[in-house]
């Protein structure tokens, strides 16, 4: 059976606690005024996001400009404000029915100055995890808060992004590390939850380090057929069919 796990924190904690993976996982805490204060003093930028949410909805970013001034960004808004105003604005945006996280921000690598992240789809067939799809999503705007495709950004072939990115990353080494980390992540999460399919959002920073951003246990693979070779996409479809049939039998 496959279980949909919606809580970002539930999926992040096992990875932060894993000795091999923890250095690839951004520091993440439940949101509070004090946790936000500590995080903005520790990192140049942090993200505030709903614990349960999809497609980049409700995400805000805070950058420390100085000890008395912070840049708060969300949707189409960016403003420079003191810390108390950051807290007030965030609280005004929060839904009373949601819990929120504060997470270390990653200075993502860019293509034509637009930050990008990697989508990875992992599927478990006959008790073996397979990496079936990989693509990249590139932000249209230089300083985009989120890089989700649902926010008007665009999918590109991963090979193209790894070869043409602004930081001149080593494509082979980066691809190897993305693949290795993706397998490690799903083995850890698969030992915690009954899972058959996981979509991973992975980031690469400007120094070439690969990061886990978040995992989706109900991944949306819409549009990936356009940026994936036919053989890989057929393997994905075959695995999807096998998982669906076995779910019915369970």
C-alpha positions in Angstrom: 0.0 0.0 0.0 1.0 3.6 -0.6 0.4 6.3 2.0 0.1 10.0 1.1 2.0 11.9 3.8 1.1 15.6 3.6 3.1 17.0 6.4 6.4 18.5 5.2 7.9 18.3 8.7 7.1 14.6 9.0 9.0 13.9 5.8 11.9 16.2 6.7 12.7 15.1 10.3 13.9 11.5 9.3 16.3 13.1 6.7 17.6 15.7 9.2 18.3 12.9 11.6 20.1 10.7 9.1 23.9 11.0 9.5 24.5 10.7 5.8 21.8 12.9 4.5 21.6 15.6 7.2 24.2 17.9 5.5 22.0 17.9 2.4 18.8 19.0 4.2 18.2 22.6 5.0 17.7 23.4 8.7 14.0 23.4 9.3 11.9 24.3 12.4 8.3 24.9 13.3 7.6 28.6 12.8 7.5 31.0 15.8 8.7 34.5 16.3 11.8 33.2 18.1 12.6 30.4 15.6 12.4 33.0 12.8 14.6 35.4 14.8 17.2 32.7 15.3 17.1 31.6 11.6 17.5 35.1 10.1 20.5 35.6 12.3 22.0 32.3 11.2 21.3 32.4 7.4 21.3 35.2 4.7 17.8 34.1 3.7 15.0 31.8 5.1 11.7 30.6 3.8 8.4 30.4 5.6 6.0 27.8 4.2 2.9 26.0 5.2 3.5 22.5 6.7 0.8 21.2 4.4 0.6 22.9 1.0 1.3 22.4 -2.7 2.5 24.3 -5.8 4.3 27.0 -3.8 1.2 28.5 -2.3 1.6 30.6 0.8 5.4 30.7 0.7 7.3 33.8 1.9 11.0 34.6 1.9 13.0 36.8 4.4 16.5 38.1 3.6 18.6 39.8 6.2 19.9 43.1 4.8 21.3 44.4 8.1 20.6 43.9 11.8 17.7 46.3 11.5 16.4 45.8 8.0 15.0 42.7 6.3 13.6 42.1 2.8 10.2 40.3 2.9 9.0 38.8 -0.4 5.9 36.9 -1.3 3.9 36.6 -4.5 4.5 39.9 -6.4 5.4 41.8 -3.2 8.9 42.8 -2.0 9.4 45.3 0.9 12.2 46.4 3.2 11.0 46.4 6.8 12.3 46.0 10.4 11.9 42.6 12.1 8.6 43.4 14.0 7.0 44.3 10.7 8.2 41.1 9.1 6.5 39.2 11.9 3.3 41.3 11.6 3.1 40.9 7.8 3.7 37.1 8.0 1.1 36.7 10.7 -1.4 38.6 8.6 -0.8 36.2 5.7 -1.1 33.0 7.8 -4.1 30.8 7.7 -5.4 30.0 11.2 -6.0 26.4 10.0 -2.4 25.8 9.0 0.9 25.2 10.8 4.0 26.9 9.3 7.7 26.1 9.0 10.8 28.3 8.8 13.6 26.8 6.6 17.1 27.7 5.7 17.2 29.3 2.3 19.4 27.8 -0.5 21.2 30.2 -2.9 20.1 28.2 -5.9 22.2 27.9 -9.1 20.8 29.8 -12.1 20.2 29.6 -15.8 20.1 33.0 -17.5 20.0 34.4 -14.0 16.8 32.5 -13.1 17.1 30.1 -10.2 16.2 26.5 -10.9 15.5 23.3 -9.0 15.3 19.6 -10.1 12.2 17.4 -10.1 12.9 13.7 -9.5 10.3 11.0 -9.6 11.1 7.7 -7.8 8.8 4.7 -8.1 8.9 1.4 -6.2 8.2 -1.6 -8.4 8.6 -5.2 -7.2 10.2 -3.9 -4.0 12.9 -2.0 -5.8 13.1 1.8 -6.1 13.6 3.2 -9.6 14.5 6.7 -10.7 12.2 7.1 -13.6 11.9 10.9 -14.4 14.1 13.9 -13.9 13.6 17.5 -15.1 14.5 21.0 -14.1 12.2 23.9 -13.5 13.7 27.4 -14.2 12.2 30.6 -12.8 11.4 33.3 -15.3 12.4 36.0 -12.8 15.9 36.7 -11.5 14.8 36.9 -7.8 11.8 34.6 -7.8 10.5 33.4 -4.4 9.5 30.0 -5.7 10.5 28.0 -8.8 7.3 25.9 -9.1 6.0 25.3 -12.6 2.5 26.2 -11.3 3.9 29.7 -10.7 4.5 30.4 -14.4 8.0 29.0 -14.4 9.0 26.5 -17.0 10.3 22.9 -17.4 13.5 22.2 -19.3 15.5 19.1 -20.1 17.8 18.5 -17.2 20.8 17.9 -19.5 20.3 21.4 -21.0 20.3 23.1 -17.6 23.3 21.2 -16.3 25.3 22.1 -19.4 24.3 25.7 -19.8 23.8 27.0 -16.2 25.5 30.2 -15.2 27.7 28.5 -12.6 29.3 26.0 -15.1 28.5 23.0 -12.9 30.1 19.7 -13.7 27.1 17.9 -15.4 28.3 14.3 -14.8 29.2 14.8 -11.2 26.0 16.7 -10.5 23.8 14.1 -12.1 25.6 11.3 -10.2 25.1 13.1 -6.9 21.4 13.8 -7.7 20.8 10.2 -8.5 22.7 8.8 -5.4 21.0 11.2 -3.0 17.5 10.6 -4.5 18.0 6.8 -3.8 19.2 7.5 -0.3 16.3 9.8 0.5 13.6 7.3 -0.7 15.2 4.4 1.2 15.1 6.5 4.4 11.5 7.7 3.8 10.4 4.3 2.6 11.6 2.8 5.9 9.4 5.3 7.8 6.2 5.3 5.7 4.6 2.8 3.3 5.4 4.5 0.0 5.4 3.4 -3.7 6.0 6.7 -5.4 7.8 9.9 -4.4 8.4 13.2 -6.2 11.5 14.9 -4.9 12.3 18.6 -5.2 16.1 18.9 -5.2 18.2 22.1 -5.3 21.8 22.8 -6.4 23.5 25.8 -4.8 25.9 28.1 -6.6 28.8 26.1 -5.3 27.4 22.9 -6.9 26.2 21.2 -3.6 23.0 19.2 -4.0 20.2 19.8 -1.5 16.9 18.2 -0.6 14.1 20.7 -0.6 11.0 18.7 -0.1 9.2 15.4 -0.9 5.7 14.9 -2.4 4.1 11.5 -1.9 1.4 12.4 -4.4 3.6 13.9 -7.2 2.2 15.8 -10.1 4.1 14.7 -13.2 2.1 16.9 -15.6 4.2 18.2 -18.5 7.2 15.9 -17.8 6.5 14.0 -21.0 7.7 17.1 -22.9 11.1 17.3 -21.3 11.9 13.6 -20.9 13.1 11.1 -23.5 10.4 8.6 -24.7 12.1 5.6 -23.2 12.2 7.1 -19.7 8.7 8.4 -19.9 7.4 4.9 -21.0 9.2 3.4 -18.0 7.5 5.9 -15.8 4.1 5.0 -17.3 4.7 1.3 -17.0 5.7 1.7 -13.3 2.7 3.9 -12.7 0.4 1.2 -14.1 2.1 -1.5 -12.0 1.7 0.6 -8.8 -2.0 1.3 -9.6 -2.8 -2.3 -10.3 -1.1 -3.4 -7.1 -3.0 -0.8 -5.1 -6.3 -2.2 -6.3 -5.3 -5.7 -5.2 -4.1 -4.6 -1.8 
